[in-house]
Amino acid sequence: SEEIMLVRERNLLVFLYFLSFLLAFTTGKRVKGTLQSVHDWKFLARFCFKTGGHLGYNLAYPKSRCCQNILMYFDEAFQWDAAYDSNLNCTQRVALLNPRNNQKIVLDPAEDFSGCTDEFSTDTLQCTRSRRFVSALDRWWYLAVSRCGSTNGLYLEYDLHFLNPGGFWKREFSADEQGILETDIGFGIAMFLLMWVSFIWGSLLSQREMLHTTYKLYLVSIVLQVFGLSFLCIHYGVYGENGMGVDTLKTIGRVLSAVSELMFLVMLLLLAKGWTVVRGRLTNTSQFRLTALMTLYTVVYAAMFIWEAVAFDPGKVIYIYDSPAGYGLVALSFVSFCWFTFAVITTMKNHPNKRAFYLPFYFLFSLWFLARPVVVLVANHHLLDYAREKVVNGVNLAIVFCGYVFHLILTRPSAANTNFPFHIRTTQVLPLLHEWWMDIDRWTCRQKYGHMWVGGWTGGQVDREVDSEMDGFISYILTFLVFFFSVVDLLVVDGIYGIVAGVYMLYV
């Protein structure tokens, strides 16, 4: 009905509204700020340079704190690893640098190559200059500020601009990020075209009264993925222009991608259980287990965002999956695969006539389930730091795209498709929930079903315009998503309104 469709639209709008509050920690390649510390040695920024890259800096600090130094370490065990997070004092950390490599900039007007000037009319020293980096390989460089023996700590206003050689696609990007924008654009276009094919085939299924909720979940997943990639492309496009990007869009894009993966996972587990294929309802135990698993996934995903925002150490090149939450996600992937395997085997055993669908379904999506954790483990332990982010990004998008293609091939509404799974019409599916509440203003609306005999089992009289077999279940999952990502909002930007809204949606 029109009222129910309005509720659905409001659900999505409110969900996206709260996502817009999220801000993840992002280190831009145009770094501005003020460093103030009681210590005499402090990390400032990092960047992965290709040979020929250069750093432009504009610095200012009080004359009373002269003279501070900019220290440049590269990614070797005897350099940055030895200097950072160690028990060495300031003098020992500075001594790790090789004077012949010009890795120390003394911010003193008396130094010819410091770029510092002494404006006698002010109490501030201004330093403006650039440095070029030459190395045989892509290399991470780490900048630190020092004033060894200082009794009043450090103070430095800085504007750093890191640049790599190349045009728009490479200039502003760290070497570990080069190629991400092109990859996102390519897969974004491919998924957009795949989305339109999916809607065309969905229309054909609707005409046959076989547009089940499992296929709708697939449509929701691919739409969210397309929007997520669009936001990421906008962020990286702006980033290519100014070196800063739009962090809010990046976060929204990542969150939409995470929600998309959860929706696709729900669909796969429901199909593995045979729902809408050989059965019209799930047992209460199966519903509870699936809800618990999705809630756990949501908690772990939120924990990854919280870890990145709160506990992420920019002085270390750590991938987001190289964290307790990341390894928890890998473990959940294996648990989901085991559940998926058991469900498929049980369904094929009880309904051998559906093996034509479930055999290729299991083979193809077993690869989908196992590829992600394998890639994460290999990236965390075997890929070089400067190659890890862009390689994993490309492989992850390829895995997601292949999953959509696999599903579309298996469910294409063609007479020649012997694997076509759906033979129960939407008017014959018993709703998973006999009653569900969702009011336009209070998020509750009551819908009741009569009873009739359909195909040998007691079913509900389903409103064909609404087709709400899974609406209550999906709304429950989305509520948890809003709640936990609102917690992220609270921890990252103190967005109290996000957490209040999450609690309201969960309990009211």
Secondary structure, DSSP 4 states (H G I P E B T S, - for coil): -HHHHHHHHHHHHHHHHHHTT-------SEEEEEEEESSSEEEEEEEEEPTTEEEEEEEEEEGGG---EEEEEESSIIIIIHHTTSS--HHHHHHTS-GGGT-EEE--TTSTTS-EEE-TTSSEEEEEEEEEE--SS-EEEEEEEE-TT-SS-EEEEEEEEEE-SSSTTTTTS-TTTTTHHHHHHHHHHHHHHHHHHHHHHHHHHHHTT---HHHHHHHHHHHHHHHHHHHHHHHHHHHHHHS---HHHHHHHHHHHHHHHHHHHHHHHHHHTTBTTTBS---HHHHHHHHHHHHHHHHHHHHHHHIIIII--TTS---TTSSHHHHHHHHHHHHHHHHHHHHHHHHHHH-GGGHHHHHHHHHHHHHHHHHHHHHHHHHHHTS-HHHHHHHHHHHHHHHHHHHHHHHHHHT---TT-TT----S-GGGPPPS-S-B---TTTS---B---EEEETTEEEE---TTT--SSHHHHHHHHHHHHHHHHHHHHHHH--HHHHHHHHHHHH-
